[in-house]
Amino acid sequence: MEIKWNGIVGHEREIRRLREMLREERLPHALLFAGPQGVGKRRVAEALAAGILCGREEAPCGGCASCLAMQRGNHPDYYLLEPETAGKAGRSIKIEQVRAMQTEASRMPILSGRRVVLIDGAELMNEAAENSLLKTLEEPVGQVVFLLVTSARASLLDTILSRCMPLSFGMLEQEEVRTVLMQQGISAQQAERWARLSDGSPGRAIQLVQHGGQEMQQKVWEFLEQMEHLSMRQVFVQGKELGELSRDAVGEWLGCLLTLLRDLLLLHLDGGSMLLYHPELRERLLAMLGSFPEQRLFFLVEQVRETQGRLRTNVNLRLLMERFLIQCAMTR
């Protein structure tokens, strides 16, 4: 895949700033790309990495040996560090991965004038990995630039944050998300729908499509309808079913539920609201308002957000979802 600035949708201000620093050779040795998940931070970081390694005036040029190596995914001076999954544990970046990266980063560049290390999901470094990386950022060896990408800036050590130049990335406009989805081969009609449900995150919209978003939304809707009569037996049956899904799929289930709860809150405030995630369900949602007073909805939203936070840890999925479902059953 060709890696160029003009292939990125949104984030014009951040891209303009990076390109200026690249042309003027003012890039620091470490940058932190922070913002919501799935908005394109990594893609911007990859374009910057390609530009650093390319070294030409309008970098990345897309045609030199360095750019072609980046497109093939085998550039000898580019190192990608990502979280890994071990067994049933959550994804994390371990100290062994950081040490392997440090060995590569300390070597002389082969094809370009510098090396680039991109750490995606930097917030998932364990404590030992963070401390090890901190030493490298404090005393970098050789010609290397570090690009850290995170969707949870507050999870990183303050000492790491202080050694990186921060760049903040926000949500995309709905039309921008629609454009990204259509670039992925999704029809205009479907792209419009998923863009509306994406909360400005193309990555989330793509996950919805990949995980059978329509079927999942139907299951979440059925859960919402039966919540008023949720029994303990149903809690444990559904908890088992959800616990057998992947963490990403559980995250999407919770995200779908959150959009429905938000729509109910909006309808409490304004029955004719045009800001619904699910305008096609407006009449059915209005019919449910009597079962969901505002206080109950605020409590449920809080429980969803808390569960989403716990989902990022190594918690047992089945136990996590059983706990959440019990909370839902207790709010009647």
Stockholm file with secondary structure:
# STOCKHOLM 1.0

chainA/1-332         MEIKWNGIVGHEREIRRLREMLREERLPHALLFAGPQGVGKRRVAEALAAGILCGREEAPCGGCASCLAMQRGNHPDYYLLEPETAGKAGRSIKIEQVRAMQTEASRMPILSGRRVVLIDGAELMNEAAENSLLKTLEEPVGQVVFLLVTSARASLLDTILSRCMPLSFGMLEQEEVRTVLMQQGISAQQAERWARLSDGSPGRAIQLVQHGGQEMQQKVWEFLEQMEHLSMRQVFVQGKELGELSRDAVGEWLGCLLTLLRDLLLLHLDGGSMLLYHPELRERLLAMLGSFPEQRLFFLVEQVRETQGRLRTNVNLRLLMERFLIQCAMTR
#=GR chainA/1-332 SS CCCCGGGCCSCHHHHHHHHHHHHTTCCCSEEEEECSTTSSHHHHHHHHHHHHHHCSTTSCCSSSHHHHHHHHTCCTTEEEECCBCCTTSCCBBCHHHHHHHHHHHTSCCSSSSSEEEEEETGGGBCHHHHHHHHHHHHSCCSSEEEEEEESCGGGSCHHHHTTSEEEECCCCCHHHHHHHHHHTTCCHHHHHHHHHTTTTCHHHHHHHHHTTHHHHHHHHHHHHHHGGGCCHHHHHHHHHHHHTSCHHHHHHHHHHHHHHHHHHHHHHHCTTCSCCSCGGGHHHHHHHGGGSCHHHHHHHHHHHHHHHHHHTTTCCHHHHHHHHHHHHHTTC
#=GC SS_cons         CCCCGGGCCSCHHHHHHHHHHHHTTCCCSEEEEECSTTSSHHHHHHHHHHHHHHCSTTSCCSSSHHHHHHHHTCCTTEEEECCBCCTTSCCBBCHHHHHHHHHHHTSCCSSSSSEEEEEETGGGBCHHHHHHHHHHHHSCCSSEEEEEEESCGGGSCHHHHTTSEEEECCCCCHHHHHHHHHHTTCCHHHHHHHHHTTTTCHHHHHHHHHTTHHHHHHHHHHHHHHGGGCCHHHHHHHHHHHHTSCHHHHHHHHHHHHHHHHHHHHHHHCTTCSCCSCGGGHHHHHHHGGGSCHHHHHHHHHHHHHHHHHHTTTCCHHHHHHHHHHHHHTTC
//
